[in-house]
Amino acid sequence: MQRFYVETLGCPKNDVDSDKIIGSLQRDGLARTSDPEQADVIVVNTCAFIEEARKESIDTVLALGEKRKSGARLVVTGCMAERYGQELAEAIPEADQVAGFGVPIQLSKKADKAVPSFDLLNLPRPKSVAPWAYVKIAEGCDRTCGFCAIPSFRGPQRSRDVDSILREVEQLEVQEVVLVAQDLASYGKDRPEELGAGSIVRLVNDVSSLVEWTRLLYLYPSDLSDALIEAILATGVPYFDLSLQHVSKEHLRRMRRWGDGSRFLERIQRIRSLSPDATFRSNFIVGYPGETEEDHDQLLRFVEQAQLDWCGFFTFSPEEGTHALSLPNHVPQSLMNERIAELRELQDNITAARRDELIGETIRVLVDERGVGRSHREAPSIDGVVHVSSELQVGQFHEVRITDAMGPDLVAEGALVGADHAG
């Protein structure tokens, strides 16, 4: 039996794509291996969002190319393959195939050049090996954010059928489902006659009827309606991942984005009034062209006022084909580095303080692996974790008492923190 190895880079949406690829290869009779040197087919699912991600993808392809055994096929897929295609194939002759979205992996070096396509979004997946799983509910994006090239290679939004999503949720057999998409709250807007208005709210309710926890990632703030807020709170996972990117109104318009800091603060405060345990995450771009010292100061003030639980800060990356490249007043890299360091230091202190506030509290956690759990406050593979007793059953919910905090992580009573906690 031939064996395959899959390496996934980038965001949770790529994790879902890799699961679909794994399911397809297993259906074709291949067995999965965790050792790339033993694989007959090595697949690298690449990321192309920013330059740093592209470099990591290429370095990974080259490293795995050196490790593969004689006769093994090296396949490059994902965003870089879709975005750069032939250019990538010429730049990396080590790859036997560069396959964009919806192109099946060729298992033979003599494969037919007329390769058929398939619907990657709706391919079946294997049962999850963890008690949680990402579920992608749509592909592509209709927005025109000035910094983002994703619509140019992922295409316009394409929402899945509700039934196909619910079938996938059932077959994964998990306790927690994390819904993901490029523009999650816009789910169904491309198919109004079939899915109807407010389809994201109905989908959240439907998924919540099948699993204990439902979590949503990547919410565009203008689409965070009262109905959607209520639906999220009803899931028992009051976790709000808001795609804010900045808070200066003038600067957000340069980004071709909606909103401003005061609107964002009002929404956050309203949610906290409804659910004091609500948790917030966001991401911000530092140094987008035209960002002034006043813009930066507004962002600093917002971070201090909002007291978000989790924040990611990223320096601007110029992307081919985006509106940002046509703008004047690009920010020097050295200044971007100064600004991002200031923001990260501020947020690290806020995150640590909010974690310290939980010491002495009893919280409900889902144990992901031996000695490691998460409450509703931690998204899997993104935020901190809760170190729990190794005696607690994996895949089940438990009530634990928090005794300590270590930066982003919490420690529960009976936990052994260190090398011994891993399953």
Buried (B, 14 or more C-beta within 10 A) or exposed (E): EBBBBBBBBBBBBBBBBBBBBBBBBBEEEBEEBEEBEEBBBBBBBBBBBBEEBBEBBBEBBBEBBEBBEEEBBBBBBBBBBBBBBEEBBEEBEEBBBBBBBBBBBBBEEEBEEEBEEBEBBBBBBBEBEBBBBBBBBBBBBEBEBBBBBBBBBBBEBBBBEBEBBBEBBEBBEBBBBBBBBBBBBBBBBBBEEEBEEBBBBBBBBBBBEEBBBBBBBBBBBEBBEEEBBEBBBBBEBBBBBBBBBBBBBEBBBBBBBBBBBEBBBEBBEEBBEEBEEBBBBBBBBBBBBBBEEEBBEBBBEBBEBBBBBBBEBBBBBBBEEBBBEEBEEBBEEEBBEBBBEBBBEBBEEBBBEBBEEBEEEEBBBBBBBBBBBBBBBBBBBBBBBBBBBBEBEBBEBBEBEBBBBEEBBBBBEBBEEEEEBEE
